[in-house]
Amino acid sequence: MLRKRIVAALVAVTLGVAGCSPASEPSSGEQVLRYAPAMFPVSLDTHKYAGEEAVQTAIQQIMEPLVRVDDGKIVPVLATAWENPDPNTWVFKLRSGVKFSDGTPFTAKDVVASYERHKKLDGPLVPLYSTVTSFAATDDQTVTVKTSKPLGTLLSSLTLLFIGPAAKINTDGFFNKPIGTGPFTVSSFKPDEKLELAANPTYWDGAPKLSKLEFVNIPEVAGRITGLENGEVDVLTQIPPDQVGSVKGSDAITYSTTPSWTYYFDWFNSNRKPFNDKRVRQAMWHALNLEGTVKDLFGDLASVAQAPLAQGVIGAPKLSPYTYDPAKAKQLLTEAGYPNGFTTSMQWPLEGGPNIRALAQAMISDWAKIGVTVKPLEKERAQWLEDFGKLNWDMNLQTNVTGTGDADYTLARLYVCTAKRNGYCNPALDKALLDARSSVDQAARPKLYQQAGKTIWDDAVGIFPADLASNAAVRSRVQGFVMPPSGRPLFAKVSVSGS
């Protein structure tokens, strides 16, 4: 009996240690953090997959851009200063004394080589540089960019251009184990499995406190949550609304939400009746109890929108939400010649956003109360994309993210007449948006976006139900973790303690 009790006690101790110490537990003094992202990078080639959030999240631990967005402002990273000697010229002064993790000095040639590789691969962000005529190293510490016409959005575009060493960036296999100036180096990378990073002890902004940073691929949400609960994972992000309860309320886990650059919108096809009439579009918006719907469906993961793009984006105006007023909605329909309502349809992509089907159903229910019958059209993504591009729809519901954190990325890309995205065309809006794009005065641009945003809002080009929040759950041993609005966390200043 005594022997059995001793064995049982030893098993209990062993299991207890295993519960807080996964198989690859670090040796004494090491700080290891394990991150299980919702999407795992298929590659580390940031120039080829420039628009992929998972790739950007991983690569920014290793390689760095000239500038980044922080708290709605452009801040220095590898560039310390910039100026416009004339409206068609940008001159960037680079940070001195910076070295790549292999000891190679960082110079302007590396910036140029990275830009040229990105341009050659013709990825999804290359159009952002369409007016750039030259991108040159004036000297080792200076990069000069020339444009055919003023390009005020260059700074925000450069937040997504990550810099590698000119002598190696074009060699075969470089992005299997890329070299950068960032806080971490690549120990090993297996696509769709694991990314293991080690601290860069010579990082110019101070060596990270973490010894190792591991990206672990756990495809199922339930599996990621279980990993967090038992200590195999330290950080989770993008937790679906219906799973938030699983990570809340634990003393060992801290759950938080932060604003993001992602939002919902429901466009009207202004080429089709009755949505060619502004009064009808406004009536559809006034008919929605968005405050109640957003609270019920998303809790603290969304807020009622205040602009045709998310708050926190550079240039995002803050406008007054449409009031929930079914009587006013009916009055506007009557004025527009639809006293008895009408029948229409709304399409959305299958699994096109958190609770998208429930959001669509709530909106359709509200519209029925003012006599508008809306046929729901949930479509497979391929079919939805085809119909969306051909304007083969009455209303279109989806999410969108302002990738660069700059209003131009959303507003001037989607709402100018030449975009032909939703049948709406307004020359005055075009002028405001293109003036904002052309202005190199970063203080003047938000004023133009305020004007443009108000026009889109007042004309009800679409309905903007909600800004979506980012969320994260971290174990209590993690300190310094911050979830930025881009949804791409940086781990340079994060630390861990204990097991």
N, C-alpha and C positions, 0 to 999 in steps of 0.2 A: 504494500500500500504506500509506504514511504517513497519507494522508487518511482511509483506511478505519479505521485504528487510532484516529485522533483522534475520528472520528464515533462509533465504538464506545465510547470512553471517556466521551464526553459523554452517550450514551444510558444507560450504566451509572450515571453520577452522577445523572442525572435520575430514573431508577427508584429509586435509593437514597434520594433525597430524598422521592419520592412514598411510599415504603414507610413512612416515619414521619410524613408530613405530608399528611393528607387535603386535599381541595380547599378546605375552609373553614378552613385553618390560620390561627390567630390571629396578629395582628401582634405585634411584639416587646413583651414586658411583659405581654401578656394571658395569663390562665390559663383554658383552656377544657377542660372535662371532658365526655365523651360517655358516656351511660349507656344500655344496651340492656336494658330490663326484659323479663321473660318475658311479662308482660301489659301492653298499652299502654292508657292511659286513653281511653275513648270520649268522655269529657266531663270538665270540671273542676268541675262542679256537685256539690260535696261534700255538700250538703244533700239533693239528689235521689238521689245514688248513694252514700249514707253507708256502705253495707256493702261497697263495691268496693275491694279492696286497691290496685288500680292507680290509682284516683282519689285515694285517701288518700295514697299515696306521692307523687304529683305535687303535690297541694294543700298538703301540709305544708311544702313549700319556700316557699310563697307566703303562706298564711294560717296562723294559729296558734290553738290551743285555750287554755283557761284553765290546764289542767294536763296533764301527760303521765306515763306510767309509765316509770321508769328504774330498772333493777336491782331490779325487784320492788316499788318504792315509788312513790307519787304525789309528783311534784315540781312546783314552781311553773313557770308559763310566763307567761301574761298576768295571772294571779292570783298575788299574792305571799303571801297568807295567807287562811285560812278558819276559821270557828268555828261551833258549834252552840249558840246561846243557849238553845234548847230542842230536844227531839228531832225536832220537825217543821219546824225552820228551819235554813237554811244561809245564812251571810253571807260573801261573798267580797270581799276588798279587792284592788283592781286595781293593776297596776304603773303608776306615775306617769311622765309624760314620754314615753310611747310614742306614736308617730305611724304612721299608715298610709303606704305608700310614696308616696302623692300629697300628703303633708304634712298631712292631716287628723288632728287629735288623736284618739286612741283613748279612748273613754269607755264607761261602763256601758250606755248606750243601744245601742251597737253589739253588745254581748253579747246583750241582750234581743231585738233585731231578728233576729239570727242564729238564736237559739233559736226564735223565732216562725215564721220562714220554714221551718226544719227541721220543725217540728211541722205546719205547714200542708200541706207536701208529703207528709206521712204516709209517710215512708220506713221501711225495715226496722228502724231503731233507735228509732223513736218509742215503742214499748212499754216501753223502758227508763225512760221518764219518766212512766209511767201514773199514778203517785200524786202528781205535781207539780200543785199547785193554782194557784200563781202564780210568775211569774218576772219580777222587777221591778228597775228601776234606782232604788235608794234615793237616791243622788246620783251625781255623775259618776264617782266612784271606788269605788262600792259596788253590788254586786248581791245581792239577797236572794231566796232561793228558799224557797217554802212547800210542804209536802207534806201529804197527808191522813193519812199515818202515816209513822213513821221510815223513811228511805231511805238506808241505809249505802252503797249502790252508786252514789250520785249522782256522786261524784268520778270513778270509773272510766268512767262513761258520758260525762262531760264531756270525756274525753280525745279523743273522736271528734267533738266539736262545734267546727268551725272558724269563726273570727270575721271578718266583713267589715264595711265601713262602713255604718251604718244608712241613710244618705242615698242610697246607691247600690245596695245589695245586692238590692233588688227590681226594679231597672230591667231592661228587656229587653236581653239580650246581655251583661249584667255578667260572667257566667261564661265568656264567650268570651275575656276578658282580665281576670280577677279581680284585685282590689286587696286586699292584706293587710298585716299588720304583720311578715311573715316576712323571711327573709334574701335572698329573690330576688323579682324582678318578671317579669311575662310579656312577652316580646318578640313572640312569635307562637305560635299553637297551631293545628295541623291534626290533627283527630281521626284516629287510626289511621296517622299519618305522622310527625309531629315536634312536640315541645314545646321551644321555645327560651326560656331564662330568662337574665336578667342580674342581676348583684349589686345589692342594695339598699344604697347607700352610707350611708344613714341608719338602718340596722337597729339597734335598741336594744341588742342584745347584741354589737355590733361587726360591721362590714362583712365579708362573707365574703372569703376569699382568692381564690376563683374569680371570674373576670370574667364567665364564661358557663357555664351548665349546660344541656346538650342531652339530651333524652330522644329516642332514636332507635328507631323501630319496625322490628325485623327479626324477622318471624314465626317463621322456622325456627331451631331450636337450632343446627344446623350453620352457618348463616349468621352467627349471633351469635358463635359460637366463632371462625370465620374472621376476623370483624371485630376480635375481641380480639387474635388472633395477629398481624394485619398492622397494628395500631395505629389502625384506624378507630374502635374502641370502647375505652374505658378501664375500664369496670366491667360485669361480668355477675353476675347473681344467679339463684337457682333453677335450677341446672344439674342435670339428671337424673343419677341414680347411674351409668347406663351411659355417660355422656358425661364423667364427671369425669376419666378418664384423659387426655382430649384437652387439658385445661388444666393438668394437673399436670406438673411436671418441666421447665418452661421457666424460664430465668433471667429472662426479661422479664415473667413473670406470677407473682403470689402468689395461692395458693388457700387458703381458710380455711373453717371451719365454725363455727357458733355455735348455741346452743340456740334453739328457737322455741316458739311457743304452739300448734303443730300436732301432732296425735297420731292414731294409729290406734285404733279400737275395734271389737269384734265383739259386738254385743248378742244376748242370748237373748230370745225372745218368751216371757215368763213366763206368758202366757195359754195356752200350748200344752204338752201333755205331750211329752216328759218334763221340759221346762225349767221347769215349775212347782215342781220339787224342787231345792232349793239344792245338795244333794249331787251331782246330775247336772251342774249348772253348774260346781261346783268340780272335778269329775272331768275335765271337758272342758279346763279350764285346766291342771291338773296333767299332762295328756297331751301338752302342747306343749313342744317344745325351743326356746323363744323365743330364748334367748341365741345358740344356733347359727344359727337362721333369720335373726334380725335382723342378725347379723354377716355372714352369707353374702350376703344380699340388698341390704343398705344400706351396709355398710362403716362409714365415719365419719359417714354421713348419718342415723343413727338410733341410739337406745339403748333397752334394755328399759325399759318404763314402770314408774314407781313410784307411780302414782296414777291415778285415773280422769280425769285431765286433765294437761296437760304441766307439768313442773317449770318454775319461773320465773314462773308465773302467781301473782298475789297470792292467798294462801290455799291454794295447792296443798300438800297433805301429802306427806311422803316415807315411803312404805310399803314393806314387804319384798315383792319379786316372788314369785309362786307358784313353788315348786320344780318342776323337771322330774322327775316321779315316776310313770311308767306303772303301777307296781304299786299305788300309792296310788289312782290313778285307777280302776283295775279294782276295787279294794276298795270305793270309794265307789259305783260303779255297782252292785255286788252288793248293798250295803246299801240302795240305792234301788230294788231289784227288777229290775235289768237286768244279770244276770250274763253274758249273751251279747251285750251291747251293744244297739244299735238302729239304725234308719235315719232320717235327717233330711236337711235341705238348708240351704245358705247362699247368700244373694244378695249381690251387690255391683255397683256401677255401673261400666260400661265406662269405663276410664281415670279411675277415681275416686280415684287417688292413685298415688304412685311405686311401681312394681312390685306393684300391688295383686293382679294375677292370680297372680303367683309366690308372694306371701304366702298367698293363699287356698289354692293348691295344696299348699304346704308344711304348712299347718295340717290340711288334709284328709288328707294322707299320715300325719301323726302320729296323727290320730284313728282311722284304719283299724287301727293297731297295737293299739288297745284294744277293737276290735270294733265301733266306731261307723262306719257308712257314711254319708258326707255327699255329697249330690248338689250339684254346683256349678251356680249359677245366675247367670251374668254377664248383666246386663241393660242395654239402652240407658237413658240417664239418665231420660228421660221416664217410661218404664215402671217403672223402679226407684223413682222418686219417688212415683208413684201407689201402688205396692204397699207402699212404706215407710210412707206416711201412713195406709194402711188396715190396718196391721199384718198384711199378707198375706205373712208370712215366718216361718221357724223361727229362722234366725240372719241377722244383717245386719252386713256388714263395710264400713267406710268410714273416711275421715279427717274430722277436725273441727278447727276453730281457735277458741280463746277470744278473740274479737274485741276485747274491751276490756282483756284482760290481767287480769281479775278472775274469781275462781272462780265467782261468782254467775252470770255469763254462761253458763257451761256447766252447773253442778250444779243450781242452782235453776230453770233454764229447762227442763232435760231430765228430772230425776229426782223431782220432786214428783208426788204421785198425780194431781193435776189435769192434768198434762201428757199423760198417757196415751200415752207414746211407745213403751213396750216391755212393758207388762203388769205391771210391778213397782210395788208400792205399799207404802209403809212409813210409817205416821203418825209414828214416832219420827224418821225421816229428814226428813220434812216439817218437823217442829218445828225441828230443828237448822238446816236450810237457810233457813227463813223468819226464824228468830231472827237468823241471820247477815246476811240482807238488811236487816233492820230496825235492826240495831245501827249507831249512828253512831260507836261506839268502834272505830277502825280497828285497834287492837291486839288487841281481843277477837274480831274476826271470824275471823282465821285459826284460832283454837282451835276454833271451831264447825265450820269447814270440815274440820279434822283429824278431828273426830268423824264428820262426814257422809261424808267420803271413805273412812274405814275401814269404815263400814257398807256402802257400795256395793262396796268391795273384798272384804270378808269374805263378803258374800252373793253374790258373783260375779254381779252384775246383768248384767255383760258381761265379756269378756276384753279386756284392754288390752295389746296386744302391744308397742307402741313409741311413743316420743316421736320426732318427726322433727326433724332439724336444718335450719337455714337454711345455705346456702353462698354463697360469692361468689368470683369470680376478678377480680383487678385488675392492671393493668399496674404495673410497678415505679415508674413516675413519679408514681403516686398516693400521697399521704400522708394519714393521718388518717381513712381510711374505716373505719366500724364497721357491722356488720350487726346490728340489734337483733332481739330475739325476735319482734317484730310482723311482721318481714319487710319493713318499710317504712323504708329507709335515709334519713337526713337528711344533707344535703351542706353544711350551714352551716360546718362546721369542716374540710372537706376541702380539700386543695390539690394542685396538680400541678407538676411541674418537667420541663424538657427536652422532647424530642419522643417 
